[in-house]
Amino acid sequence: MNFGNTQKFIAGIIVVGILLVAGIFISSSIQDALETDVTLIGTVTNESGAFINSTGYTLNSASVTGFSSPAITAIFNASDDASILVGNASVSSVGVVTNATSTTWTNVTISYTYTYPSVQTSTASNASGDLVESLSGGSAWITILVVVGFAIIVISMLTTNLSQNREQSYAY
């Protein structure tokens, strides 16, 4: 058996593995570089069920990751749709609405805006992400190639030894 070919095969598998890892790393870096951090504006109209008093009501959207800069745009009494002066309520940076007057509003709808961070992707960044997924799925093929390659090596070693033993037994 020619062990030079075996060494070439093993070196080839190592080179393919290194190139695969490098390709995944480069594609991932390109994807990250092409994405842009942006601030988006969320708008909520007529959020119902609010109970506003001096202790406060927490806006539903306050649980959005990165929620910030809330601003009340309208408040209505839900039972008769009467407008409530926005200046009578204040909202904290974490989305808690409190009543500046001694009045308690038991059933109101609130409209408001807020900002939150997001990542804006492009066609190029999405393509790079798809490439990362494709390359990372390729590692299964490398495993299969390595197993098949070693199986071929073992079989060729066995057949070589068997044929040498047969030739030696006929020589006597």
N, C-alpha and C positions, 0 to 999 in steps of 0.2 A: 504494500500500500504506500502511496506517495503522501507523506505527512506534510509536504509543502502545500498541497491543495487544502488540507485540513486547516492549516494555519491561515491561509488566505481566506477561507470561508469564515473562520472565527473573526478575523480582522475586519472582514466585510460587514458582518453582523454588528460589530462594535461601532464601525463608522456610520452605518445606517441609524443605529440608536442615537448616537451623538447628534447627527444631523436632524433627526426627528425632534429631539429635545430643544435644539437650537431654533428650529423652525417654530415650535410652539412658543418659546420665549419671545422671539422677534415679533410674531404675529400678535401676541398678547400686548406687547409694548406699543405696537402700532395702533391697536384698538383703543388703548387707554389714551394715547396722544391725540386721537381724532375725536374723542368725546369732549363735550363742552358742558361745564357746570352752568346752569341757568337758574334764575328765580322766576317762578310762575305765580300767577295770581289766581286764587280760588274764590269763587263767588257762591254764596249760599242764599237762596231766596225762600223766605217764609219757613224757617226752621220752627217747628211747632213744639208745644209742650213746655215752654219756658216758664219758670216760676222765678220772678225777679223780686228780690228784696234787698236789704242791706248786707246780707251774708253772701249773696251772689248765685249766679247760674253759670255753669261751665258750658261753653259752646261745644256742640258735637264734633266739630272739625278740629278742636284743640288737640285731639289725639293723633292728627296727621303728623308724620315725621317732619321735623323742621318748621312746624307751625310758628308763624310770627306776624307781627304788624296787623293785628285784627282791627277792623274799623266797622262800626255799626252804620248801616245805610238806612234802615227803617225798622220801626217797631210798631206792631199793631195789636190791639186787643182782639184776641181770637173770637170772642163771643159776639162782638158787634162790628168788627173791622175798623174801629176807631183808631186813628193814628195817635201814637204816643210820641211826644217830643223827644227826639234822639238825645238832646242835651240833658235830659233828666237821667240818662244812664251813662255809665262809663264802662269801658272794657280794658282789662289789664293785658299785658303782653302775653300772658299764658291763656287768655280766652275766658276769663271770669268776668261776667257782666254784673255790675252792682247798680242799685238804684240810688241816685243822689238825693232823692226826696224821701219823705217818711211813708210814701205810698207803697203798697205791695201789689205787684201785678201777678195774678195767679195763673193766667192762661193767655200767653202772648205768643206771637210769631215774630221772629227776628230775621232780618236780612243783613248780611255782612260780607265783607271781603277779608282776605288774608293772603299772605305770601308763604311760599314753601320752596325749598331747593329741589332741583331735579337735574338729571343728566340728559343732555340732548345728544342723540346719536345721529350719524350720517350713514349714507349708503356704504361708504368706504369703511367706517368703523364696524358696521354690521357684517360686511363681507370678511373683515379681518377676524371678527368673533366666530363666524362660521368656519373659517379656516382652522382656528384653534380647536374647535369641536371636532372637525374632521381629522386633524392630525393626532389629537389625543385618542381618538378611536382606532388609530392605526397601530397602537402598541399591541393590540391583540394579534395582529398579523405578524408582527415581529416575533412574538412568542411562538406562534405556530411554525414560522420558518426556522427558528432555533431548534425546536423539538424535532421537526422533520430532518433538519440538517444533522443533528446528533444521531438520530436513528439511522440515517444513511451511513454515517461514519462507523457506527457500531456494526451494522450489517456488513459493510465492506471489510472491516477488520476480521469479522468472523469468517466470511467467505474466503478471504486471503489466507487465513490460518488453516482452514479446512483444506484448501487446495494444496497448500504447502505440505500438510500432513499426508495427504493422499499421494503426492509425488514422492515423498520420503518412503512411504510403505511399499510403493511399487519398485523402488530402487533396490530393495533387499531381495 
